[in-house]
Amino acid sequence: MIPLASVMKEKIAFYSLTLSDLESVLEGLGHKKFRARQLFQWVYLHKETNPENMLNLSKLFREEIPSLFHFELPEIILHKKSKDGTQKFLFRVGEKLSVETVLIPSGERNTLCVSSEVGCNMACNFCYTGTQKLKRRLTADEIVGQFLRVSHLLPENVKISNIVYMGMGEPLDNTDAVLKSIDILHAPLGINLSLKKITVSTSGIVSKIPLLTQSGVRLAVSLNASEDETRNKIMPINLKWNIKTLLEACRQHAIGTKDKVTLEYVLLKGINDSLEDARRVYEITKNVPSKINIIPFNEHPGAPYKKPLEKVVDAFQNELIYLGAQTLRRRTMGDDILAACGQLNSEATL
């Protein structure tokens, strides 16, 4: 519950509030709980932030709203469009701080890849974001704000259908804000995005995966190696939670949600792309309800790795399919504007 004192001192960022939070705030000020539901619907369902237009609210309450809440959204300071239709947005999230967000079209589906942190602490050495040290974790309203700002730019007949927490930062390094933003985006009286349309990707913070299991969203895990020696080198987090521990957490999540885990596997030329690697990947994942998402490495400035040849990518995927693994290849999109998987870096964009 948000303390009443904080309400009285300064305006609250409306987009930081779950419906439950909003009910607590308004009840603390002497309003009926249903007023929170009405206000929540006006803002999220009807996209209305001018209290004067919220005609089913009392005149006194409408006059009070501007002194209680602000409806500010992150500012877009750069907007790029790829030849394949992908769009990248650079958002200002504080003085000299920014994050990138990517909108990926695919037929009737439009997926928004949101960021959860300015920079990242995980130091995965194939990821461009990993070269940008963590500056700050985003607040829930800054995460929700990415969705709302992009939504407002789209034509009336175009909707964001899916959200993936796969942008800048490690979502499970910022669980409070990430889970609160999911609550807001999922709320039936508001945006009402299905939990099955929300995917959170992690580099492998095993201790926080049960929080995602409880939330009901989909889980994606950045695996990227078939054995610990290689994963230790490219993903330092493996030194804390090794592959066996990580995959057991994935198995438990799948059991708890009755939903397959997506295991993301970035193919790095000469590092983890051999047929032997493919066979090991099958062996270590065959008891985990999962699908393997193959991602040929997207090169970026200063990258220490190269993308494998197409025939190597095909052979790796075909070997997994032959062995019986559900395997998909992620289509590379937005790489001409550095918007593909592993290419986000707001400092470089600026």
N, C-alpha and C positions, 0 to 999 in steps of 0.2 A: 504494500500500500504506500502511495506517495504521501509524505507528510504534508499537512495543510499549510505549514509554515513556508514550505518551498513554493507553494502555489501563490501565496501572498507576496513573496519577495520579488519574483520575476516571472515572466511569461514562460509557459511550458511549450516545448516543441510538440505539437499535436501528433506528429507522425512517429513519436517515440512511445505513444500510449497504446497498449492493448485495450480492448473493450473493457476488460476488468479494471485496468488502471483508470480509465476514463470514468467508470462508474464510481470508483473510490474517490476520485477528485471531486466530482460533482456532488456526491452524497455528503462529503465533508463540508461542502459549502451550503448544504441545506436543500439541494435539488433532489427530485425524485430520480430513481435509477433509470426509468424509461427515457429521461432526457438524454442520457448518455447514448442510448441506442439510437435515438432520433438523430443526434448530432453525428454519430459515427456513420450512419447511413447517408446523411447529406454529403459528408466529405468524401467517402469512399465509393458509394454507389452512384451518387448524382454528380460527383466531382465539383461540388459547390463549397467554396470557402468564404463567401460573403454572407455574414449572418443576416443581412437585410433580406436576402432571398429565401431564408429558411422559414417559410411562412407558417409551419405548424408548431413553431416554437413561440413562447410568449415574448412580447415586446421587451420586457425587462431582462429576460434571459439573453435575447439577441444582443442587447446593449452591453451585457456583461462579458460576452465571449471574447471580444478583442483585447480585453484586459487580462484574460486568463491564458490564452493560447496564441502561438504564432504558427503560421502555415508555410514557413519558408522551405524551399527545396534547394538542393545543391545546384550551383550555377554551372552550366555547360560552358567551358572555355575553349573547347575544340571539338569539332565533329567531322569525322572522316568517313567516306563511303568507298567500299571495295568494288572492284569490277564484278564480283560475284553476288553483290547485294548486301554483304555484311556491313554493318555500321559500327563504328567505334566512337565512344563519347569520352571526353576527358572532363571530369568533374572537379571543381574546386571544393575542398572540404576543410578549409581553414587557410590562414595566411601561409602562402608558399607551399601548401600541401594539396595534392590532387590524387585521384584514382581513375582508373579506366574501367569502362563498362562496354560490353559488346552485345549487339543484337544480331542474331544469326537466323536468317530465313531458311525455311525448308518446306516448300509446298504450302500447306495450310498452317503449318506450325511455325511459330516465331519464338525462339528461345533467347532469353536475356541472361547473359553471363555477368553476375554482379560481383563486386569486390567487397571484402570484409575488413581489409586493413590497408594502410598506406605503407607499402613495402611488405617485407616478410622476414621472419626470423628462422625459417626452416633451412635455408641455404642449400636447397637442391641445386646441384651445379649444372643442370641442363636447362634450368628455367631462368628466363630473363628477369622476372620479378625477384628471383632469389639474389640478384646482384644489387638490389635496392633494399638497403637495410630498413627494418621496421621503424617507422616514425610515429605512428599512432594507430590504435585500433578504432574502427568506425563505430559510431553509435547506431542504435536501431533506426532512428529517423534518417540517418544518412544512407543506410542500406535500402530502406523502404523508398527513400527519395529518389534513388537511381531508377527504380521501377516506375514511380509516378512521373518523373520528368520525361523519361523516354516514352511512356504511354501517351502523355499529352501531346507529343510531337507526331504521333502516328495518325493516319487517316481514320475516320470514325469506324470504318469497316475492317480495320486491321487491329488485332488484339495480341498481346503477349500471352502465349499459351503455356509456356514452360519457363521455370527459373532454375538456373544452376549456379550454385555458389562455387564457382571455379575461376573467378577472376583473381585479382591481386590479394595476397594474404592467405593464411591458413584459417579456414572458418572455425576449426575446433580450438584455435588459439584465442578465439573471441566468442566463446559459446553464449554468454548472456545476451549480447546484442544480436547475434545470429538467430538464436531461438526466439527471442522476442520479435524480431522482424518476420520470422516465419509465422508466428501466432497472428500478427497483424495482417499479413498477406493472405492467410488462410481463412480468416474470420468470415463466417457465412453471411453476416450482416453487412460485410464490406466487399472487398475484392473477390473473396470466395474462391481462391485458387486451390484446387485439389492438392492434397499432400502428395499424391502420386505424380503430380506435375512439378514437384520441387525436389531437386537433387543437391545434396551437400557432398562435396569432394574433400577428402583429407589425405594428407601425406602419410598419416598413420599414427595419430595421437590415440592410442588404444584405449586409454582410460576414459576418454570422452565419447567414444562410440556408443555406449549404452544410452547416452542422452539423446542421440539421434534415433535409436531404437524406440525409446519412449515417445518421441515426437511424432513418429509415423512417416517421416519423409524418406526418400530414397537415398541410399548410400553409394558413393563412388569412392574407390580407394586407388591411390597412385602407387601401383606395385613396381613396375619398371625393372625388375630383375628376377631371376629364377633361383638365385642363391645369395646368401648373406654377404659374401665377400664383395661382390659387385655392388649390391645395394648399399653397403656401408660407405662405399666410395662416392656414389652419386647422390645418396640421400642420407645425410648424417643422422636423421631421426631413427634409422635402423639400428644404430648403436644402443638405443634405449629400448626400442620395441622391435625385435627381429621378425623375420618373415613368418615363422611358425606362430608366434604370439599374435601377430597382426591377422593372419588368416583364420585363426581360431576365433578372434573377435568378430570377423566377418561372418563366420559360420553361425555364431550365436545371434548376430543381428538378423541374418536370413531366417533363422528359426523363429525368432521373436516377431518378425514382421510378415513372415510368409512371402517374402519378396526377394528376388535375386539381387545380389550385390554386383555392381559394375566394377570390374578390375581393369583399371587403365594401365596400359603398357606402352610407354614411349620407346620406339625402336631407335637405338643409337648405333650408328655404323661401327661394326667391329667390336662393340662392347657387350651387347645383350641380344643380338639379332641372329644367332646361329640356330640351326635345326636342333642342336643339343639343348639350347636354351628353351626352344619351343616345347621339346619333350619334357623338360623339367617343369616348365610352367604348367603343363597338363597334369603332371604327377602331383604337384603341391596344391593344385586348386580343384582337383576332381571331386573332392568331398565337400567342397564349399558351393552351395547353390549360387551360381554366378554366371555372368557373361563377360567375356574378355574383349575389351575395346582396344584394338591396336591403333596406335597413333604414330605414324612416321614422324621423326623429329622435325620440328619447325625451326629452321636456323634463324639466328638473330645476331646482331653485332657483337663481336667478341666471343661468340659461342665456341666452346672447346670441342664440340662434337659435330658430326656431319649426318645428314639424312642417308639411310641405306639406299642402295639401288632398288628400283621397282621390282626386279626379279627376286631380290632378297626378301622384300616385304611380302610379296605374293607367296613365296616358299614358306615363310614363317606362318602366315595365316593358313595356308593349305595344310600344313602339318598339324596345326591345332584342330582344324576341322576334321581331318582324317582320323585323329585320335578320339574325336567325339566331343570336343569342347565347343560350346556356343560362342562363336567368335565373329565380331564385327570389325570393320575398319572405319575409323572416323574420317569422314571427308574433310580434307583441308580447306578451310574457308577463311578469307580475310588476311592471308599471309602477305599480300601486297601492301597492306597498311599496318603490318605488325599487330594483327588482331587475332591471329590463330593461337591455338593452345600453346602456352609456355612463352608467348611473345610480349606479354603486357609489362610495361615499365613506364610509369607516368613521368619519372624524371627524364627519361630519354625522349619521351614525346614532347615535353616542354623544351 
